[in-house]
C-alpha cells in the first residue's frame, strides 16, 4: 500500500457510489449575486469533480424563510432561477464524473437585523436569546417552526428532483438548527425545549419531513459540532453517554451519515480514548461518519507523506485512523479552496505540487 491508499478506496451507501473517501467540505464563498449560482460557481465545483474529489458538499445554501440568509450573495435553494443555477452545477459535476450534495442552511440568530436579501425580515431563533443570555428578539412561534420544517423538506425535494447525489443539513456552528441544540439559546418550555434529547426535536421533525419527500435510498447527511463560532470551547455533550443520548434520536429519525465538525481532526473528543468526534459518532450510532478539521492545510501535510519530521505527524494519523475504520470519509476544506487539484495530486503522489492555503484565494473562485 502507498501511504494514501486508504483515502482512495470506494465507498457506497444507498444510491451514493463514491470512488474514494475524499469529501469537499462546505465552505461559504458568497459569490452568487442575488442568490443565484452562476457560471463561476459551476466552474468552481466542476474543477474539483475533475480532480478526484469523491463527494462535493456545496457551500451553505439557504431554505425558503425570509430570515434564513445574512448575505444576498449567498446562494439560496428555493427560487426558480437559483434552482436552475444549481441544476447547471449538478450537470457539470456529473459530466466530470463527480458526485455532489447541497448543504441546506438557515443561519438563525447569526443574522444581524437588516441584513440579507430580506432586510426587513425578523431573525428566527428558538428563544430570541443570544449567547450570554441577552434577549434580542421573540421566540419562533409554532407556525414559524412548522414553516421552517416545511422549507427544509421543500428544499430537499428540489435537490432530489435536480439530481443531487445526497443531501446535507447544516446543524452545526451556532446556526439555527444548532441554536435549538444549545441550552444557552434554547430556553423554550414547549416540546422543542428541555434537556439535550428534547432539544433535538425540531431537527428530528425536519429529518422525518425530508425523508418523506426524497427517495428512500438517497443519503441524508447531518453536520453537527460541539463548538460554535461564538464559543470555540462550547460542548453539547461532556461524555460519550451524553453524546449517545444526543445522536440516538437523530439517527433513529433517518440520518444516514453524520458529518462531525471539529476544528482539528486529531484532537481526542473525550478523556481516556483517542477517538475523535467522528470516531465516537460512528461507534455510538453505527452510521458512517465524516471527519473534518484542518486536513491538508499547509506544507506540513506534504512533509508528513514524504517522510519528513514535522508538526503535522498527526496527518499520518489521519490515514492510520481511516485504515482502522475509525471514520468513513474525510472532508477537506481550505486546502481545496486554494488547490482544486488537491485530491488528484495526493492520489498521484505529487505532494511537492500541493499548494498552501492562502487567505488571498478567498477573494476569488479558483
C-alpha positions as CSV (number, residue, x, y, z in Angstrom):
1,X,0.0,0.0,0.0
2,X,1.1,3.5,-0.7
3,X,0.6,6.0,2.2
4,X,-2.7,7.3,0.8
5,X,-4.4,4.2,-0.4
6,X,-7.0,4.3,2.3
7,X,-8.2,7.6,1.0
8,X,-8.9,6.1,-2.4
9,X,-11.0,3.1,-1.5
10,X,-14.6,3.2,-2.8
11,X,-17.5,4.0,-0.6
12,X,-21.1,3.2,-1.1
13,X,-24.3,3.8,0.7
14,X,-27.8,3.6,-0.8
15,X,-27.7,5.2,-4.2
16,X,-24.4,7.0,-3.4
17,X,-21.4,5.4,-5.0
18,X,-18.1,7.2,-4.4
19,X,-14.7,6.3,-6.0
20,X,-12.8,7.4,-2.8
21,X,-13.2,8.8,0.7
22,X,-12.4,12.5,0.0
23,X,-15.2,15.0,0.6
24,X,-15.1,18.7,-0.3
25,X,-16.3,20.4,2.9
26,X,-19.0,23.0,2.6
27,X,-17.4,26.5,2.6
28,X,-19.3,29.8,2.3
29,X,-17.9,31.8,-0.6
30,X,-20.6,34.5,-1.2
31,X,-20.0,34.5,-4.9
32,X,-23.7,34.1,-6.1
33,X,-25.1,37.5,-6.9
34,X,-28.7,37.8,-5.8
35,X,-28.5,34.3,-4.5
36,X,-28.1,32.7,-7.9
37,X,-25.1,30.3,-8.6
38,X,-23.7,31.4,-12.0
39,X,-21.0,30.1,-14.3
40,X,-18.1,30.9,-11.9
41,X,-19.8,28.7,-9.3
42,X,-20.4,26.0,-11.9
43,X,-16.7,26.0,-12.9
44,X,-15.6,26.1,-9.3
45,X,-17.3,22.8,-8.4
46,X,-16.6,21.2,-11.8
47,X,-12.8,21.7,-11.3
48,X,-13.0,19.7,-8.0
49,X,-15.0,17.0,-9.7
50,X,-12.5,16.7,-12.5
51,X,-9.7,16.3,-10.0
52,X,-10.8,13.3,-8.0
53,X,-12.9,14.7,-5.1
54,X,-15.2,11.8,-4.2
55,X,-18.1,13.9,-2.9
56,X,-18.6,17.6,-3.1
57,X,-20.8,19.2,-0.4
58,X,-21.7,22.7,-1.6
59,X,-21.4,25.8,0.4
60,X,-24.4,26.5,2.6
61,X,-27.5,27.3,0.5
62,X,-30.5,28.8,2.3
63,X,-34.0,27.4,2.6
64,X,-37.2,29.4,2.0
65,X,-37.5,31.5,5.1
66,X,-37.1,35.3,4.8
67,X,-34.6,35.5,7.6
68,X,-32.6,32.4,6.6
69,X,-29.7,34.3,5.0
70,X,-27.5,37.2,6.1
71,X,-25.9,37.9,2.7
72,X,-27.6,38.4,-0.7
73,X,-24.5,36.8,-2.3
74,X,-25.0,33.5,-0.5
75,X,-26.9,31.1,-2.8
76,X,-30.4,30.1,-2.0
77,X,-32.2,26.9,-2.6
78,X,-35.8,27.8,-3.4
79,X,-36.2,30.5,-6.1
80,X,-36.6,29.1,-9.6
81,X,-33.6,31.0,-11.0
82,X,-31.4,29.7,-8.2
83,X,-32.6,26.1,-8.6
84,X,-31.9,26.4,-12.3
85,X,-28.4,27.5,-11.4
86,X,-27.9,24.6,-9.1
87,X,-29.1,22.2,-11.9
88,X,-26.4,23.6,-14.1
89,X,-23.9,22.9,-11.3
90,X,-25.1,19.3,-10.8
91,X,-25.0,18.6,-14.5
92,X,-21.4,19.9,-14.8
93,X,-20.2,17.9,-11.8
94,X,-21.9,14.7,-13.1
95,X,-20.4,15.3,-16.6
96,X,-16.9,15.5,-14.9
97,X,-17.6,12.2,-13.1
98,X,-18.3,13.7,-9.7
99,X,-20.9,13.4,-7.0
100,X,-22.5,16.4,-5.2
101,X,-24.8,17.2,-2.3
102,X,-26.2,20.6,-1.3
103,X,-25.9,21.8,2.2
104,X,-29.3,23.2,3.3
105,X,-28.9,26.1,5.7
106,X,-30.7,28.6,7.9
107,X,-28.5,31.0,9.8
108,X,-31.0,31.8,12.5
109,X,-29.9,34.4,15.0
110,X,-26.4,34.6,13.5
111,X,-28.1,37.1,11.2
112,X,-28.0,40.7,12.3
113,X,-31.2,42.6,11.8
114,X,-31.4,44.4,8.4
115,X,-29.1,42.1,6.6
116,X,-29.6,39.5,3.8
117,X,-31.9,39.5,0.8
118,X,-34.9,40.4,3.0
119,X,-33.6,43.1,5.4
120,X,-37.0,43.7,6.9
121,X,-37.4,40.1,8.0
122,X,-37.1,39.0,11.6
123,X,-34.3,36.7,12.5
124,X,-35.5,33.2,13.5
125,X,-34.3,31.6,16.8
126,X,-35.5,29.3,19.5
127,X,-35.9,31.9,22.2
128,X,-34.7,35.2,20.8
129,X,-31.6,34.9,23.1
130,X,-28.0,35.4,22.0
131,X,-25.1,33.7,23.8
132,X,-24.7,35.3,27.2
133,X,-28.4,35.5,27.8
134,X,-29.4,38.8,26.3
135,X,-32.9,38.9,24.8
136,X,-32.8,40.4,21.3
137,X,-35.9,39.1,19.7
138,X,-39.0,36.9,20.0
139,X,-39.0,33.1,20.1
140,X,-40.2,31.3,16.9
141,X,-43.9,30.6,17.0
142,X,-45.3,27.2,16.4
143,X,-46.2,28.4,12.9
144,X,-42.7,29.7,12.3
145,X,-41.3,26.3,13.3
146,X,-43.8,24.4,11.1
147,X,-42.9,26.7,8.1
148,X,-39.2,26.1,8.7
149,X,-39.7,22.3,8.8
150,X,-41.6,22.6,5.5
151,X,-38.9,24.8,4.0
152,X,-36.2,22.2,4.6
153,X,-38.4,19.4,3.2
154,X,-39.3,21.5,0.1
155,X,-35.6,22.2,-0.5
156,X,-34.7,18.5,-0.1
157,X,-37.4,17.6,-2.6
158,X,-36.0,20.1,-5.1
159,X,-32.5,18.6,-4.5
160,X,-33.7,15.2,-5.3
161,X,-35.6,16.4,-8.4
162,X,-32.5,18.3,-9.7
163,X,-30.4,15.2,-9.4
164,X,-28.2,15.7,-6.4
165,X,-26.5,12.6,-5.1
166,X,-27.1,13.2,-1.3
167,X,-28.4,16.0,0.9
168,X,-26.7,17.6,3.9
169,X,-28.5,19.6,6.6
170,X,-26.4,22.3,8.4
171,X,-26.9,21.6,12.1
172,X,-23.5,23.0,13.3
173,X,-21.5,26.1,14.3
174,X,-24.2,28.1,16.1
175,X,-26.7,28.4,13.2
176,X,-30.4,27.9,13.6
177,X,-30.6,24.1,14.0
178,X,-27.7,24.1,16.3
179,X,-29.3,27.0,18.3
180,X,-32.1,24.6,19.1
181,X,-29.5,22.1,20.4
182,X,-27.7,24.6,22.6
183,X,-29.2,25.2,26.0
184,X,-27.8,28.7,26.1
185,X,-30.0,29.7,23.2
186,X,-32.9,27.3,23.6
187,X,-34.9,28.0,26.7
188,X,-38.3,27.0,25.4
189,X,-40.8,25.4,27.6
190,X,-42.7,23.5,24.8
191,X,-41.7,20.3,23.2
192,X,-38.8,21.9,21.3
193,X,-37.0,22.8,24.5
194,X,-35.9,20.9,27.6
195,X,-33.0,18.5,28.0
196,X,-30.4,17.7,25.3
197,X,-32.5,14.9,23.8
198,X,-35.6,17.1,23.7
199,X,-33.8,19.9,22.1
200,X,-33.2,17.7,19.1
201,X,-37.0,17.6,18.4
202,X,-37.1,20.2,15.6
203,X,-34.3,18.5,13.8
204,X,-35.9,15.1,14.2
205,X,-39.0,16.5,12.6
206,X,-37.1,18.1,9.8
207,X,-35.3,14.8,9.1
208,X,-38.7,12.9,9.0
209,X,-40.2,15.6,6.8
210,X,-37.2,15.3,4.4
211,X,-37.3,11.5,4.4
212,X,-41.0,11.7,3.4
213,X,-40.0,13.8,0.3
214,X,-37.0,12.1,-1.1
215,X,-36.2,8.6,-2.4
216,X,-35.5,6.1,0.4
217,X,-32.0,5.3,-0.9
218,X,-30.9,9.0,-1.2
219,X,-28.5,9.5,1.7
220,X,-29.2,12.3,4.2
221,X,-26.2,13.8,6.0
222,X,-26.3,15.9,9.2
223,X,-23.4,18.2,10.0
224,X,-23.1,18.9,13.7
225,X,-20.5,20.2,16.0
226,X,-19.7,20.7,19.7
227,X,-18.0,24.1,19.1
228,X,-19.8,27.2,18.0
229,X,-18.4,30.3,16.1
230,X,-19.5,32.2,19.2
231,X,-17.7,29.8,21.6
232,X,-14.9,27.5,20.5
233,X,-15.0,25.8,23.9
234,X,-18.7,25.0,23.8
235,X,-19.7,21.4,24.2
236,X,-23.1,19.9,23.7
237,X,-22.0,16.6,25.3
238,X,-19.4,16.3,28.0
239,X,-19.4,12.5,28.0
240,X,-19.8,9.6,25.5
241,X,-23.1,8.7,27.1
242,X,-24.4,12.2,26.7
243,X,-23.3,12.2,23.0
244,X,-25.1,9.0,22.5
245,X,-28.3,10.5,24.0
246,X,-28.0,13.4,21.6
247,X,-27.2,11.4,18.5
248,X,-29.6,8.5,19.0
249,X,-32.9,10.3,18.2
250,X,-31.3,11.9,15.2
251,X,-30.1,8.6,13.9
252,X,-33.4,6.9,14.5
253,X,-35.2,9.8,12.7
254,X,-33.4,9.0,9.5
255,X,-29.8,10.4,9.3
256,X,-27.7,8.2,7.1
257,X,-24.3,9.9,7.6
258,X,-23.0,12.2,10.4
259,X,-20.6,14.9,9.5
260,X,-18.8,15.6,12.8
261,X,-17.3,19.0,12.5
262,X,-14.2,19.7,14.6
263,X,-11.5,22.4,14.2
264,X,-8.7,19.9,14.4
265,X,-9.4,16.3,13.5
266,X,-6.6,14.8,15.5
267,X,-7.9,16.0,18.9
268,X,-9.4,13.3,21.1
269,X,-13.0,14.1,21.9
270,X,-13.1,12.6,25.4
271,X,-10.5,11.6,28.0
272,X,-9.5,8.0,28.1
273,X,-9.8,7.5,24.3
274,X,-8.0,8.6,21.2
275,X,-11.3,8.6,19.2
276,X,-12.1,12.0,17.7
277,X,-15.7,13.2,17.4
278,X,-16.3,11.3,14.1
279,X,-14.9,8.2,15.7
280,X,-17.2,8.4,18.6
281,X,-20.1,9.3,16.3
282,X,-19.6,6.1,14.3
283,X,-19.1,4.0,17.4
284,X,-22.3,5.3,19.1
285,X,-24.7,5.3,16.1
286,X,-23.3,2.5,13.8
287,X,-23.7,5.0,11.0
288,X,-20.9,6.2,8.6
289,X,-19.1,9.4,9.8
290,X,-17.2,12.1,8.1
291,X,-14.2,13.6,9.9
292,X,-13.1,17.2,9.2
293,X,-10.8,19.8,10.7
294,X,-7.6,21.3,9.3
295,X,-6.9,18.4,6.9
296,X,-4.1,19.2,4.5
297,X,-3.9,22.8,5.2
298,X,-0.2,23.5,4.7
299,X,3.2,22.2,3.7
300,X,3.3,20.1,6.8
301,X,0.9,17.8,5.0
302,X,3.5,17.4,2.3
303,X,6.2,16.6,4.7
304,X,4.1,14.1,6.5
305,X,3.8,12.0,3.4
306,X,7.4,12.4,2.3
307,X,8.8,11.0,5.4
308,X,9.8,14.3,7.0
309,X,9.5,15.0,10.7
310,X,7.0,17.8,11.0
311,X,4.4,19.2,13.5
312,X,1.8,17.5,11.3
313,X,2.7,14.0,12.2
314,X,-0.9,13.7,13.1
315,X,-1.7,13.8,9.4
316,X,0.0,10.4,9.2
317,X,-2.5,9.6,11.9
318,X,-5.4,10.5,9.6
319,X,-4.5,7.6,7.3
320,X,-4.0,5.3,10.2
321,X,-7.4,6.2,11.7
322,X,-9.0,5.7,8.3
323,X,-7.3,2.3,7.9
324,X,-8.7,1.1,11.2
325,X,-12.2,2.4,10.3
326,X,-12.5,5.0,13.0
327,X,-14.5,7.0,10.5
328,X,-15.5,6.5,6.9
329,X,-15.0,9.8,4.9
330,X,-12.6,12.7,5.2
331,X,-13.7,16.2,4.5
332,X,-11.1,18.7,3.2
333,X,-11.9,22.4,3.4
334,X,-9.5,25.3,3.0
335,X,-6.9,23.1,1.2
336,X,-9.4,22.6,-1.6
337,X,-10.2,26.3,-1.8
338,X,-6.6,27.0,-2.7
339,X,-5.9,24.0,-4.8
340,X,-8.7,22.4,-6.9
341,X,-6.3,19.6,-7.9
342,X,-5.5,18.7,-4.3
343,X,-7.2,15.3,-4.3
344,X,-5.7,14.3,-7.7
345,X,-2.2,15.4,-6.5
346,X,-2.5,13.3,-3.3
347,X,-3.7,10.3,-5.3
348,X,-0.8,10.6,-7.7
349,X,1.8,11.2,-5.1
350,X,2.5,14.7,-6.3
351,X,2.9,16.1,-2.8
352,X,5.6,18.6,-3.9
353,X,2.9,20.3,-6.1
354,X,0.4,20.8,-3.3
355,X,-0.4,24.5,-2.7
356,X,-0.5,26.0,0.7
357,X,-3.8,27.6,1.8
358,X,-3.7,31.4,1.3
359,X,-6.3,33.8,2.5
360,X,-5.8,35.6,-0.8
361,X,-7.5,32.7,-2.5
362,X,-10.7,33.6,-0.6
363,X,-11.1,36.6,-2.8
364,X,-12.0,34.6,-5.9
365,X,-13.3,31.2,-7.0
366,X,-10.1,29.4,-8.1
